Amino acid sequence: MTLEEFTVEATAEIEAAKPLYKQVNNERLEFTSADYDQAIIDLANSKWNDQQFGYIEARQEAYGSIGDQLDMQFKDLLNDTTTWKDHIAQVKSDNPKPE
């Protein structure tokens, strides 16, 4: 999706969530028009960033620790297996980089 498409989606979500409130000097105030506009921008940017870069965090979590990867490589050398290469290929396949 494009940033513009995410903005449309974010606008609908913010509109559906109204009224939204903020805390200012221990007083609960409804968002101003500027606050709603900023919330839409922030939500759209967050969704776009997740689309563009979310795969990085997902891969980092799925790869496992460097120690675990080194252990896989060592065992692959001892056993003439491809566990580590298969694991890395699966992580990349499960978490593709966006085009």
Phi, psi and omega in degrees: 000154177271167177299324179296319178294321176295326178295318177298315179297315180296321178300315179297319180293317180293318178299320181290335183271353183297146001276146174251151185231159174227159179255121179230118180049050180061023177240133179272118182236142174290149176306146170276173176302319179296321178296317178296317179300317180292322178298320178296314179299313181297316180294317179297316179296321179296315179296319180295316179298320177299319179295315186283323190235359181298331181296332182295309180296319179299318178295315182302318179292319184285331180298326186086179184288159176300321179300317179295321179294318178296322177297317177300316181296318179298314180294325176298319178295318181291322188256002182054049179243177182232034183304313182296311179299319178296319180297313181297317179298320180294318179299315179295323179292319181287336183230070186291149175286133179295150180283000000 
